[in-house]
Amino acid sequence: MIKVHNLVKNHGSLRVLDGVTLSVRRGEVATIVGPSGGGKSTLLRCINGLESFDEGEVRVDQIHLHAGTARRELGDTLRELRRRVGMVFQQFHLFPHMNVLDNVLAGPLHALGRSRAECETEARELLDRVDLADKLTASPDQLSGGQQQRVAIARTLAMHPEAILFDEPTSALDPRMAAEVISVITDLAKTGQTMIVVTHAMQFARNVSHTIHVMHAGRVAESGPPDAIFENPQQEVTRLFLAETRAT
Amino acid sequence: MRNRLRVAIHTLLAVLFLSSLSSLNVAADTLDQIRQSGTLRWGGDASGGGPYIFQGPNNQLTGFELELAAYLAAKLGVRSEFVAWEWEMLPQILDRGTIDVVLNGYEWSAEREQLWSSTVPYYVYKLQLMTRKDDDSIHSWDDLVAQPGEPRKRVGVLQGCAAERYLEEQYGDKIVLKKYSELTSVMGLVERGQLDATVQDVPIGIHYNPDFPGLHTVGDTRAPGYYVAYVRHGDDRLRDALNAAIQSAIDDGTLERLYKKYGIWNDDQLQLAEVATDWPPFAAAAESRWANLPHYIGMLLKAAWTTIQLSFLSMPLAILLGLTVAVGRLYGPWWIRLPFEGYVELLRGTPLLLQLFVIYYVLPHLTGVSLPEFWAAVLGLAINYSAYEAENYRAGLLAIPRGQMEAALALGMSTPTALRRVIIPQAVRIVIPPVTNDFIALFKDTSVCSMIAVVELTGMYRFLFQSHPRLMLEFGVMTALLYLAMSYPLSLVARRMETRFKNVTA
């Protein structure tokens, strides 16, 4: 359902994305791994239109994003795209002036214009699902990082996205909190939720993914099922990267 | 420790008080000093001051009082030196010793006689009523009282002059009395229809009539009074010398020639010689300083209420305008951004007073729309402060992490929705302290509105201070306390709001 074709993005003279082509089918869990600075996060941000790109196209079902289209003309297209493709950030970005429940309701109420009565039950269920049913009225700054990230996931789920992009969802967390979040994402993967996960947690990537893409220097160096990538890497880049992550 | 501080403060206050007393008391005799220095320093206000003292055709000062002062000085054997000052403050700089004599259309009054010594009168003035020639509704003084069912007449006067007191005594609430500190602007306002009438001393009416062809004099002249010069109490020798000089001007026909030159001679002046023989008039013993105090406090409270209304109406407007400008500058296209930038720079870079003048005096010329002064003041304050609020909000909006906007957009909100639901609510909390500061500043800046005849607290203080100089200090303390009583609760509210929101902005 998500197709990225020959995506190129320059940051001044630096080529951040250098012709990325990648596709994700409905129900597929794809992870993107690779050394820092390889363009992983930029790719995610291009997919849901938070960043523009210079060449290529992004396709989500019937919605197309082209290079060089002015932002303003894209307003409605982008909104439609983002309602289908949710995003979870490394730094959570919960809305600090709303309590936990209102954060989860923010999308349905303010982006879709639904009424609170319609959505509140579901929002409570979502928070129950991420094990935060007792924190409904807490303010985000009273929560641990792991709890905040779980609220952020519930907030994205409230929009019923067809796909979710996770941008290093556990990188800002200590191992114990990371484990909480990983367990939520793993459960989600089991329900058949389409998702693209950028991560440095290799074990998690191996367990959860249908497909792993290794990105290096703005390109997809290698793609394949987890076992193939981990046991039988074809590219030098992949071997080096795996060796580095094992060493640490 | 606290006791020692209190002692220190009391000592300081005592020193200040004593030193101010000593500067008020002029030790040596003033007449001797004048003769020694060879100059008689006299105070007057030359702005809009015709025919008393004004800028003549060649940008030279002229006026009958300028010539009279020169005559008097010559009689004393010295030359005259004009000291320009705001009219209503002239007695205060006399007390400070900056001038030796006040000579500028000051009427004799019993209250002034208690504070300063008057010379014999040098002019007998009356009041005249001036209206627009095409205004059919006012043919006499009686017509100032509106017919039942019609709006009250708006009458403008120079603040602190005899006309103001006369109208207050005779008409009270039957007219709307507006007080201005600039004479020519009052006549202009009548000519343009923003006021219905003005009451002026006869010499003023005669002098300025050619400048305002749309105006004419209506009804008789009334409420005669005397222009006198004032010297400090105790300067009896100076006063006697001035009296002798004025007497000789009356006797040798100098005054008559002078007044004829300026077109202000009339038969009333024939009384001058006789009045001078028994001067000053008997003044009833002063009533206690405190007798009218409740009344004055009532006036100050009423003016404080106006200050509150001005502030509470203009600040929300300023915030709304400022927020719009800030959002436009940060998120709008260039054709919104650039004009808004210009708006902020223009309004921050020009004084509030100028903006008020433009709205009140110039805008009616350009657009034909003349706002009542209260609403002109509200608008002026709102526009002026909107520039500062725009900068506050811009800083507040910029302080919100970029991720907040991205998270809102990623949820499928439009940019305006994201601003309204996510960004602005957080920015509002951040800018509470600077906005409160500005609100308190605005509270005090409302005082500028007295320049367009809105009687707020400072304007009322100036009025009371000027008409009852004996209570200057008491009024000052009361006014300061009223300002404090209004602004301190604001600080408290702001502090509470800050603590409430402190944890909310991560």
Interface residues (C-beta under 8 A of the other chain):
Chain A: N48 L50 G75 L78 R79 E80 R82 R83 G86 M87 F89 Q91 H93 L94 F95 P96 H97 A106 G107 H110 A111 L112 S139 P140 D141 A152 R155 T156 M159
Chain B: P401 G403 Q404 E406 A407 A408 L409 A410 L411 G412 M413 S414 T415 T417 R421 V422 P425 Q426 R429 N503 V504 T505 A506
